[in-house]
Amino acid sequence: MKTTIDLPDELLHRVKILAAQRQTTLKELVLAGLDWVLQSEVAASRRDEAMDRLKRGLHLAGKPLGRQEAHERR
């Protein structure tokens, strides 16, 4: 699908130079950048979910397992 975006002249100039240095196209750089943003969002979401699980803690027999109990050596 085609779309149009409006970029500042200085940014477009720098990106075109980078594309030429990498022997790629402006389109490929934009696609890579958008993919990176999407992957970052997924990673952040997973990280937030993991932190929520950690904050809730482990629940054994209806009683939350505290930090001290989790690290006890028997």
PDB file of N, CA, C and O in Angstrom:
ATOM      1  N   MET A   1       0.846  -1.168   0.000  1.00  0.00           N
ATOM      2  CA  MET A   1       0.000   0.000   0.000  1.00  0.00           C
ATOM      3  C   MET A   1       0.897   1.239   0.000  1.00  0.00           C
ATOM      4  O   MET A   1       1.923   1.270   0.680  1.00  0.00           O
ATOM      5  N   LYS A   2       0.525   2.203  -0.725  1.00  0.00           N
ATOM      6  CA  LYS A   2       1.301   3.435  -0.791  1.00  0.00           C
ATOM      7  C   LYS A   2       0.709   4.459   0.166  1.00  0.00           C
ATOM      8  O   LYS A   2      -0.500   4.511   0.392  1.00  0.00           O
ATOM      9  N   THR A   3       1.611   5.278   0.725  1.00  0.00           N
ATOM     10  CA  THR A   3       1.184   6.371   1.591  1.00  0.00           C
ATOM     11  C   THR A   3       2.157   7.521   1.417  1.00  0.00           C
ATOM     12  O   THR A   3       3.235   7.346   0.850  1.00  0.00           O
ATOM     13  N   THR A   4       1.790   8.675   1.892  1.00  0.00           N
ATOM     14  CA  THR A   4       2.641   9.854   1.794  1.00  0.00           C
ATOM     15  C   THR A   4       2.912  10.359   3.198  1.00  0.00           C
ATOM     16  O   THR A   4       2.001  10.478   4.016  1.00  0.00           O
ATOM     17  N   ILE A   5       4.177  10.653   3.467  1.00  0.00           N
ATOM     18  CA  ILE A   5       4.518  11.271   4.749  1.00  0.00           C
ATOM     19  C   ILE A   5       5.316  12.537   4.483  1.00  0.00           C
ATOM     20  O   ILE A   5       6.033  12.636   3.487  1.00  0.00           O
ATOM     21  N   ASP A   6       5.185  13.493   5.374  1.00  0.00           N
ATOM     22  CA  ASP A   6       5.868  14.771   5.237  1.00  0.00           C
ATOM     23  C   ASP A   6       7.027  14.796   6.220  1.00  0.00           C
ATOM     24  O   ASP A   6       6.815  14.794   7.433  1.00  0.00           O
ATOM     25  N   LEU A   7       8.255  14.819   5.705  1.00  0.00           N
ATOM     26  CA  LEU A   7       9.451  14.830   6.539  1.00  0.00           C
ATOM     27  C   LEU A   7      10.137  16.185   6.439  1.00  0.00           C
ATOM     28  O   LEU A   7      10.117  16.822   5.386  1.00  0.00           O
ATOM     29  N   PRO A   8      10.742  16.622   7.533  1.00  0.00           N
ATOM     30  CA  PRO A   8      11.540  17.850   7.453  1.00  0.00           C
ATOM     31  C   PRO A   8      12.696  17.639   6.461  1.00  0.00           C
ATOM     32  O   PRO A   8      13.262  16.549   6.377  1.00  0.00           O
ATOM     33  N   ASP A   9      13.031  18.688   5.721  1.00  0.00           N
ATOM     34  CA  ASP A   9      14.071  18.587   4.691  1.00  0.00           C
ATOM     35  C   ASP A   9      15.391  18.056   5.239  1.00  0.00           C
ATOM     36  O   ASP A   9      16.015  17.194   4.620  1.00  0.00           O
ATOM     37  N   GLU A  10      15.821  18.561   6.393  1.00  0.00           N
ATOM     38  CA  GLU A  10      17.105  18.135   6.972  1.00  0.00           C
ATOM     39  C   GLU A  10      17.092  16.642   7.297  1.00  0.00           C
ATOM     40  O   GLU A  10      18.071  15.944   7.035  1.00  0.00           O
ATOM     41  N   LEU A  11      15.994  16.149   7.862  1.00  0.00           N
ATOM     42  CA  LEU A  11      15.884  14.728   8.187  1.00  0.00           C
ATOM     43  C   LEU A  11      15.913  13.888   6.913  1.00  0.00           C
ATOM     44  O   LEU A  11      16.622  12.884   6.847  1.00  0.00           O
ATOM     45  N   LEU A  12      15.158  14.288   5.918  1.00  0.00           N
ATOM     46  CA  LEU A  12      15.134  13.547   4.654  1.00  0.00           C
ATOM     47  C   LEU A  12      16.528  13.498   4.029  1.00  0.00           C
ATOM     48  O   LEU A  12      16.948  12.459   3.520  1.00  0.00           O
ATOM     49  N   HIS A  13      17.232  14.606   4.069  1.00  0.00           N
ATOM     50  CA  HIS A  13      18.592  14.657   3.516  1.00  0.00           C
ATOM     51  C   HIS A  13      19.508  13.669   4.245  1.00  0.00           C
ATOM     52  O   HIS A  13      20.241  12.911   3.608  1.00  0.00           O
ATOM     53  N   ARG A  14      19.463  13.680   5.591  1.00  0.00           N
ATOM     54  CA  ARG A  14      20.312  12.783   6.372  1.00  0.00           C
ATOM     55  C   ARG A  14      19.958  11.317   6.134  1.00  0.00           C
ATOM     56  O   ARG A  14      20.845  10.466   6.066  1.00  0.00           O
ATOM     57  N   VAL A  15      18.666  11.023   6.007  1.00  0.00           N
ATOM     58  CA  VAL A  15      18.241   9.642   5.801  1.00  0.00           C
ATOM     59  C   VAL A  15      18.657   9.148   4.414  1.00  0.00           C
ATOM     60  O   VAL A  15      19.053   7.993   4.256  1.00  0.00           O
ATOM     61  N   LYS A  16      18.569  10.009   3.428  1.00  0.00           N
ATOM     62  CA  LYS A  16      18.997   9.608   2.092  1.00  0.00           C
ATOM     63  C   LYS A  16      20.495   9.303   2.064  1.00  0.00           C
ATOM     64  O   LYS A  16      20.927   8.367   1.391  1.00  0.00           O
ATOM     65  N   ILE A  17      21.279  10.083   2.788  1.00  0.00           N
ATOM     66  CA  ILE A  17      22.724   9.829   2.875  1.00  0.00           C
ATOM     67  C   ILE A  17      22.968   8.485   3.561  1.00  0.00           C
ATOM     68  O   ILE A  17      23.777   7.683   3.095  1.00  0.00           O
ATOM     69  N   LEU A  18      22.269   8.244   4.663  1.00  0.00           N
ATOM     70  CA  LEU A  18      22.422   6.979   5.378  1.00  0.00           C
ATOM     71  C   LEU A  18      22.030   5.799   4.493  1.00  0.00           C
ATOM     72  O   LEU A  18      22.718   4.779   4.476  1.00  0.00           O
ATOM     73  N   ALA A  19      20.944   5.934   3.769  1.00  0.00           N
ATOM     74  CA  ALA A  19      20.498   4.858   2.875  1.00  0.00           C
ATOM     75  C   ALA A  19      21.575   4.570   1.821  1.00  0.00           C
ATOM     76  O   ALA A  19      21.862   3.409   1.528  1.00  0.00           O
ATOM     77  N   ALA A  20      22.157   5.604   1.265  1.00  0.00           N
ATOM     78  CA  ALA A  20      23.204   5.412   0.259  1.00  0.00           C
ATOM     79  C   ALA A  20      24.426   4.740   0.879  1.00  0.00           C
ATOM     80  O   ALA A  20      25.025   3.857   0.264  1.00  0.00           O
ATOM     81  N   GLN A  21      24.799   5.152   2.091  1.00  0.00           N
ATOM     82  CA  GLN A  21      25.957   4.551   2.759  1.00  0.00           C
ATOM     83  C   GLN A  21      25.718   3.066   3.045  1.00  0.00           C
ATOM     84  O   GLN A  21      26.641   2.256   2.973  1.00  0.00           O
ATOM     85  N   ARG A  22      24.488   2.726   3.366  1.00  0.00           N
ATOM     86  CA  ARG A  22      24.151   1.325   3.669  1.00  0.00           C
ATOM     87  C   ARG A  22      23.744   0.540   2.426  1.00  0.00           C
ATOM     88  O   ARG A  22      23.415  -0.644   2.505  1.00  0.00           O
ATOM     89  N   GLN A  23      23.769   1.199   1.305  1.00  0.00           N
ATOM     90  CA  GLN A  23      23.374   0.595   0.029  1.00  0.00           C
ATOM     91  C   GLN A  23      21.975  -0.015   0.127  1.00  0.00           C
ATOM     92  O   GLN A  23      21.748  -1.167  -0.245  1.00  0.00           O
ATOM     93  N   THR A  24      21.051   0.791   0.636  1.00  0.00           N
ATOM     94  CA  THR A  24      19.657   0.377   0.752  1.00  0.00           C
ATOM     95  C   THR A  24      18.779   1.537   0.309  1.00  0.00           C
ATOM     96  O   THR A  24      19.270   2.525  -0.237  1.00  0.00           O
ATOM     97  N   THR A  25      17.495   1.415   0.543  1.00  0.00           N
ATOM     98  CA  THR A  25      16.558   2.451   0.113  1.00  0.00           C
ATOM     99  C   THR A  25      15.944   3.141   1.320  1.00  0.00           C
ATOM    100  O   THR A  25      15.983   2.629   2.439  1.00  0.00           O
ATOM    101  N   LEU A  26      15.381   4.306   1.070  1.00  0.00           N
ATOM    102  CA  LEU A  26      14.645   5.026   2.094  1.00  0.00           C
ATOM    103  C   LEU A  26      13.495   4.158   2.603  1.00  0.00           C
ATOM    104  O   LEU A  26      13.223   4.118   3.803  1.00  0.00           O
ATOM    105  N   LYS A  27      12.829   3.473   1.691  1.00  0.00           N
ATOM    106  CA  LYS A  27      11.719   2.596   2.063  1.00  0.00           C
ATOM    107  C   LYS A  27      12.180   1.523   3.046  1.00  0.00           C
ATOM    108  O   LYS A  27      11.504   1.273   4.044  1.00  0.00           O
ATOM    109  N   GLU A  28      13.311   0.891   2.781  1.00  0.00           N
ATOM    110  CA  GLU A  28      13.819  -0.162   3.671  1.00  0.00           C
ATOM    111  C   GLU A  28      14.170   0.389   5.048  1.00  0.00           C
ATOM    112  O   GLU A  28      13.936  -0.276   6.057  1.00  0.00           O
ATOM    113  N   LEU A  29      14.727   1.591   5.100  1.00  0.00           N
ATOM    114  CA  LEU A  29      15.028   2.199   6.396  1.00  0.00           C
ATOM    115  C   LEU A  29      13.751   2.496   7.173  1.00  0.00           C
ATOM    116  O   LEU A  29      13.689   2.265   8.380  1.00  0.00           O
ATOM    117  N   VAL A  30      12.745   3.000   6.492  1.00  0.00           N
ATOM    118  CA  VAL A  30      11.463   3.283   7.148  1.00  0.00           C
ATOM    119  C   VAL A  30      10.842   1.989   7.655  1.00  0.00           C
ATOM    120  O   VAL A  30      10.352   1.940   8.783  1.00  0.00           O
ATOM    121  N   LEU A  31      10.857   0.939   6.835  1.00  0.00           N
ATOM    122  CA  LEU A  31      10.299  -0.349   7.261  1.00  0.00           C
ATOM    123  C   LEU A  31      11.046  -0.896   8.475  1.00  0.00           C
ATOM    124  O   LEU A  31      10.423  -1.398   9.411  1.00  0.00           O
ATOM    125  N   ALA A  32      12.372  -0.803   8.464  1.00  0.00           N
ATOM    126  CA  ALA A  32      13.171  -1.283   9.595  1.00  0.00           C
ATOM    127  C   ALA A  32      12.856  -0.473  10.851  1.00  0.00           C
ATOM    128  O   ALA A  32      12.750  -1.031  11.944  1.00  0.00           O
ATOM    129  N   GLY A  33      12.708   0.820  10.696  1.00  0.00           N
ATOM    130  CA  GLY A  33      12.394   1.674  11.839  1.00  0.00           C
ATOM    131  C   GLY A  33      11.019   1.377  12.420  1.00  0.00           C
ATOM    132  O   GLY A  33      10.858   1.320  13.639  1.00  0.00           O
ATOM    133  N   LEU A  34      10.041   1.190  11.566  1.00  0.00           N
ATOM    134  CA  LEU A  34       8.694   0.867  12.036  1.00  0.00           C
ATOM    135  C   LEU A  34       8.662  -0.504  12.705  1.00  0.00           C
ATOM    136  O   LEU A  34       7.986  -0.691  13.717  1.00  0.00           O
ATOM    137  N   ASP A  35       9.391  -1.454  12.138  1.00  0.00           N
ATOM    138  CA  ASP A  35       9.462  -2.789  12.733  1.00  0.00           C
ATOM    139  C   ASP A  35      10.105  -2.717  14.111  1.00  0.00           C
ATOM    140  O   ASP A  35       9.651  -3.382  15.042  1.00  0.00           O
ATOM    141  N   TRP A  36      11.158  -1.915  14.250  1.00  0.00           N
ATOM    142  CA  TRP A  36      11.834  -1.748  15.532  1.00  0.00           C
ATOM    143  C   TRP A  36      10.880  -1.166  16.575  1.00  0.00           C
ATOM    144  O   TRP A  36      10.865  -1.616  17.721  1.00  0.00           O
ATOM    145  N   VAL A  37      10.094  -0.181  16.191  1.00  0.00           N
ATOM    146  CA  VAL A  37       9.130   0.428  17.112  1.00  0.00           C
ATOM    147  C   VAL A  37       8.103  -0.607  17.566  1.00  0.00           C
ATOM    148  O   VAL A  37       7.780  -0.688  18.751  1.00  0.00           O
ATOM    149  N   LEU A  38       7.598  -1.388  16.634  1.00  0.00           N
ATOM    150  CA  LEU A  38       6.609  -2.407  16.985  1.00  0.00           C
ATOM    151  C   LEU A  38       7.205  -3.473  17.904  1.00  0.00           C
ATOM    152  O   LEU A  38       6.551  -3.897  18.856  1.00  0.00           O
ATOM    153  N   GLN A  39       8.425  -3.908  17.635  1.00  0.00           N
ATOM    154  CA  GLN A  39       9.079  -4.900  18.489  1.00  0.00           C
ATOM    155  C   GLN A  39       9.337  -4.332  19.877  1.00  0.00           C
ATOM    156  O   GLN A  39       9.223  -5.048  20.872  1.00  0.00           O
ATOM    157  N   SER A  40       9.681  -3.060  19.953  1.00  0.00           N
ATOM    158  CA  SER A  40       9.913  -2.410  21.245  1.00  0.00           C
ATOM    159  C   SER A  40       8.625  -2.379  22.065  1.00  0.00           C
ATOM    160  O   SER A  40       8.654  -2.575  23.279  1.00  0.00           O
ATOM    161  N   GLU A  41       7.501  -2.132  21.401  1.00  0.00           N
ATOM    162  CA  GLU A  41       6.213  -2.108  22.090  1.00  0.00           C
ATOM    163  C   GLU A  41       5.864  -3.481  22.650  1.00  0.00           C
ATOM    164  O   GLU A  41       5.384  -3.596  23.778  1.00  0.00           O
ATOM    165  N   VAL A  42       6.108  -4.519  21.858  1.00  0.00           N
ATOM    166  CA  VAL A  42       5.833  -5.891  22.314  1.00  0.00           C
ATOM    167  C   VAL A  42       6.730  -6.223  23.502  1.00  0.00           C
ATOM    168  O   VAL A  42       6.269  -6.793  24.491  1.00  0.00           O
ATOM    169  N   ALA A  43       8.010  -5.866  23.405  1.00  0.00           N
ATOM    170  CA  ALA A  43       8.949  -6.143  24.496  1.00  0.00           C
ATOM    171  C   ALA A  43       8.537  -5.393  25.756  1.00  0.00           C
ATOM    172  O   ALA A  43       8.595  -5.947  26.854  1.00  0.00           O
ATOM    173  N   ALA A  44       8.124  -4.140  25.608  1.00  0.00           N
ATOM    174  CA  ALA A  44       7.702  -3.351  26.767  1.00  0.00           C
ATOM    175  C   ALA A  44       6.459  -3.954  27.400  1.00  0.00           C
ATOM    176  O   ALA A  44       6.339  -4.001  28.624  1.00  0.00           O
ATOM    177  N   SER A  45       5.543  -4.412  26.573  1.00  0.00           N
ATOM    178  CA  SER A  45       4.319  -5.027  27.084  1.00  0.00           C
ATOM    179  C   SER A  45       4.647  -6.299  27.858  1.00  0.00           C
ATOM    180  O   SER A  45       4.108  -6.530  28.940  1.00  0.00           O
ATOM    181  N   ARG A  46       5.531  -7.122  27.302  1.00  0.00           N
ATOM    182  CA  ARG A  46       5.939  -8.352  27.989  1.00  0.00           C
ATOM    183  C   ARG A  46       6.662  -8.046  29.293  1.00  0.00           C
ATOM    184  O   ARG A  46       6.469  -8.729  30.298  1.00  0.00           O
ATOM    185  N   ARG A  47       7.495  -7.012  29.265  1.00  0.00           N
ATOM    186  CA  ARG A  47       8.220  -6.614  30.466  1.00  0.00           C
ATOM    187  C   ARG A  47       7.239  -6.147  31.540  1.00  0.00           C
ATOM    188  O   ARG A  47       7.383  -6.506  32.708  1.00  0.00           O
ATOM    189  N   ASP A  48       6.250  -5.352  31.153  1.00  0.00           N
ATOM    190  CA  ASP A  48       5.251  -4.872  32.104  1.00  0.00           C
ATOM    191  C   ASP A  48       4.451  -6.029  32.692  1.00  0.00           C
ATOM    192  O   ASP A  48       4.163  -6.043  33.889  1.00  0.00           O
ATOM    193  N   GLU A  49       4.091  -7.001  31.851  1.00  0.00           N
ATOM    194  CA  GLU A  49       3.359  -8.174  32.342  1.00  0.00           C
ATOM    195  C   GLU A  49       4.201  -8.969  33.334  1.00  0.00           C
ATOM    196  O   GLU A  49       3.689  -9.434  34.352  1.00  0.00           O
ATOM    197  N   ALA A  50       5.488  -9.125  33.041  1.00  0.00           N
ATOM    198  CA  ALA A  50       6.381  -9.855  33.941  1.00  0.00           C
ATOM    199  C   ALA A  50       6.518  -9.119  35.272  1.00  0.00           C
ATOM    200  O   ALA A  50       6.515  -9.744  36.332  1.00  0.00           O
ATOM    201  N   MET A  51       6.638  -7.807  35.220  1.00  0.00           N
ATOM    202  CA  MET A  51       6.745  -7.031  36.460  1.00  0.00           C
ATOM    203  C   MET A  51       5.470  -7.148  37.289  1.00  0.00           C
ATOM    204  O   MET A  51       5.533  -7.241  38.515  1.00  0.00           O
ATOM    205  N   ASP A  52       4.322  -7.144  36.629  1.00  0.00           N
ATOM    206  CA  ASP A  52       3.054  -7.318  37.347  1.00  0.00           C
ATOM    207  C   ASP A  52       3.006  -8.670  38.049  1.00  0.00           C
ATOM    208  O   ASP A  52       2.568  -8.768  39.195  1.00  0.00           O
ATOM    209  N   ARG A  53       3.462  -9.714  37.352  1.00  0.00           N
ATOM    210  CA  ARG A  53       3.491 -11.053  37.970  1.00  0.00           C
ATOM    211  C   ARG A  53       4.426 -11.069  39.172  1.00  0.00           C
ATOM    212  O   ARG A  53       4.107 -11.661  40.203  1.00  0.00           O
ATOM    213  N   LEU A  54       5.583 -10.417  39.041  1.00  0.00           N
ATOM    214  CA  LEU A  54       6.520 -10.370  40.165  1.00  0.00           C
ATOM    215  C   LEU A  54       5.932  -9.614  41.356  1.00  0.00           C
ATOM    216  O   LEU A  54       6.109 -10.022  42.504  1.00  0.00           O
ATOM    217  N   LYS A  55       5.238  -8.522  41.081  1.00  0.00           N
ATOM    218  CA  LYS A  55       4.643  -7.730  42.160  1.00  0.00           C
ATOM    219  C   LYS A  55       3.541  -8.505  42.881  1.00  0.00           C
ATOM    220  O   LYS A  55       3.361  -8.362  44.090  1.00  0.00           O
ATOM    221  N   ARG A  56       2.812  -9.321  42.134  1.00  0.00           N
ATOM    222  CA  ARG A  56       1.761 -10.132  42.760  1.00  0.00           C
ATOM    223  C   ARG A  56       2.369 -11.220  43.630  1.00  0.00           C
ATOM    224  O   ARG A  56       1.764 -11.622  44.624  1.00  0.00           O
ATOM    225  N   GLY A  57       3.534 -11.695  43.282  1.00  0.00           N
ATOM    226  CA  GLY A  57       4.236 -12.701  44.065  1.00  0.00           C
ATOM    227  C   GLY A  57       3.680 -14.096  43.848  1.00  0.00           C
ATOM    228  O   GLY A  57       2.723 -14.306  43.103  1.00  0.00           O
ATOM    229  N   LEU A  58       4.318 -15.046  44.529  1.00  0.00           N
ATOM    230  CA  LEU A  58       3.893 -16.437  44.463  1.00  0.00           C
ATOM    231  C   LEU A  58       2.875 -16.684  45.563  1.00  0.00           C
ATOM    232  O   LEU A  58       3.034 -16.195  46.681  1.00  0.00           O
ATOM    233  N   HIS A  59       1.847 -17.429  45.254  1.00  0.00           N
ATOM    234  CA  HIS A  59       0.826 -17.751  46.252  1.00  0.00           C
ATOM    235  C   HIS A  59       0.779 -19.265  46.409  1.00  0.00           C
ATOM    236  O   HIS A  59       0.372 -19.993  45.504  1.00  0.00           O
ATOM    237  N   LEU A  60       1.202 -19.712  47.573  1.00  0.00           N
ATOM    238  CA  LEU A  60       1.206 -21.135  47.861  1.00  0.00           C
ATOM    239  C   LEU A  60       0.217 -21.406  48.985  1.00  0.00           C
ATOM    240  O   LEU A  60       0.294 -20.783  50.044  1.00  0.00           O
ATOM    241  N   ALA A  61      -0.699 -22.317  48.766  1.00  0.00           N
ATOM    242  CA  ALA A  61      -1.706 -22.683  49.761  1.00  0.00           C
ATOM    243  C   ALA A  61      -2.472 -21.459  50.247  1.00  0.00           C
ATOM    244  O   ALA A  61      -2.847 -21.376  51.416  1.00  0.00           O
ATOM    245  N   GLY A  62      -2.703 -20.502  49.335  1.00  0.00           N
ATOM    246  CA  GLY A  62      -3.484 -19.333  49.694  1.00  0.00           C
ATOM    247  C   GLY A  62      -2.701 -18.263  50.434  1.00  0.00           C
ATOM    248  O   GLY A  62      -3.244 -17.194  50.713  1.00  0.00           O
ATOM    249  N   LYS A  63      -1.439 -18.520  50.760  1.00  0.00           N
ATOM    250  CA  LYS A  63      -0.630 -17.556  51.494  1.00  0.00           C
ATOM    251  C   LYS A  63       0.502 -17.064  50.584  1.00  0.00           C
ATOM    252  O   LYS A  63       1.263 -17.870  50.049  1.00  0.00           O
ATOM    253  N   PRO A  64       0.612 -15.739  50.409  1.00  0.00           N
ATOM    254  CA  PRO A  64       1.697 -15.228  49.563  1.00  0.00           C
ATOM    255  C   PRO A  64       3.061 -15.597  50.141  1.00  0.00           C
ATOM    256  O   PRO A  64       3.265 -15.547  51.354  1.00  0.00           O
ATOM    257  N   LEU A  65       3.976 -15.960  49.274  1.00  0.00           N
ATOM    258  CA  LEU A  65       5.336 -16.279  49.673  1.00  0.00           C
ATOM    259  C   LEU A  65       6.138 -14.987  49.661  1.00  0.00           C
ATOM    260  O   LEU A  65       6.284 -14.361  48.612  1.00  0.00           O
ATOM    261  N   GLY A  66       6.656 -14.584  50.803  1.00  0.00           N
ATOM    262  CA  GLY A  66       7.418 -13.344  50.918  1.00  0.00           C
ATOM    263  C   GLY A  66       8.840 -13.500  50.419  1.00  0.00           C
ATOM    264  O   GLY A  66       9.294 -14.612  50.151  1.00  0.00           O
ATOM    265  N   ARG A  67       9.532 -12.398  50.298  1.00  0.00           N
ATOM    266  CA  ARG A  67      10.910 -12.412  49.800  1.00  0.00           C
ATOM    267  C   ARG A  67      11.807 -13.252  50.701  1.00  0.00           C
ATOM    268  O   ARG A  67      12.579 -14.082  50.221  1.00  0.00           O
ATOM    269  N   GLN A  68      11.702 -13.036  51.992  1.00  0.00           N
ATOM    270  CA  GLN A  68      12.551 -13.765  52.937  1.00  0.00           C
ATOM    271  C   GLN A  68      12.302 -15.270  52.830  1.00  0.00           C
ATOM    272  O   GLN A  68      13.245 -16.061  52.811  1.00  0.00           O
ATOM    273  N   GLU A  69      11.034 -15.658  52.761  1.00  0.00           N
ATOM    274  CA  GLU A  69      10.690 -17.078  52.651  1.00  0.00           C
ATOM    275  C   GLU A  69      11.188 -17.676  51.337  1.00  0.00           C
ATOM    276  O   GLU A  69      11.633 -18.823  51.296  1.00  0.00           O
ATOM    277  N   ALA A  70      11.110 -16.899  50.285  1.00  0.00           N
ATOM    278  CA  ALA A  70      11.536 -17.391  48.973  1.00  0.00           C
ATOM    279  C   ALA A  70      13.041 -17.651  48.933  1.00  0.00           C
ATOM    280  O   ALA A  70      13.511 -18.500  48.176  1.00  0.00           O
ATOM    281  N   HIS A  71      13.789 -16.918  49.748  1.00  0.00           N
ATOM    282  CA  HIS A  71      15.242 -17.029  49.715  1.00  0.00           C
ATOM    283  C   HIS A  71      15.803 -17.866  50.873  1.00  0.00           C
ATOM    284  O   HIS A  71      17.019 -18.015  50.996  1.00  0.00           O
ATOM    285  N   GLU A  72      14.939 -18.402  51.705  1.00  0.00           N
ATOM    286  CA  GLU A  72      15.404 -19.230  52.814  1.00  0.00           C
ATOM    287  C   GLU A  72      16.056 -20.498  52.309  1.00  0.00           C
ATOM    288  O   GLU A  72      15.608 -21.091  51.327  1.00  0.00           O
ATOM    289  N   ARG A  73      17.111 -20.908  52.980  1.00  0.00           N
ATOM    290  CA  ARG A  73      17.783 -22.176  52.658  1.00  0.00           C
ATOM    291  C   ARG A  73      17.456 -23.162  53.767  1.00  0.00           C
ATOM    292  O   ARG A  73      17.596 -22.840  54.947  1.00  0.00           O
ATOM    293  N   ARG A  74      17.041 -24.309  53.414  1.00  0.00           N
ATOM    294  CA  ARG A  74      16.712 -25.320  54.433  1.00  0.00           C
ATOM    295  C   ARG A  74      17.634 -26.482  54.326  1.00  0.00           C
ATOM    296  O   ARG A  74      17.518 -27.435  55.097  1.00  0.00           O
TER     297      ARG A  74
END
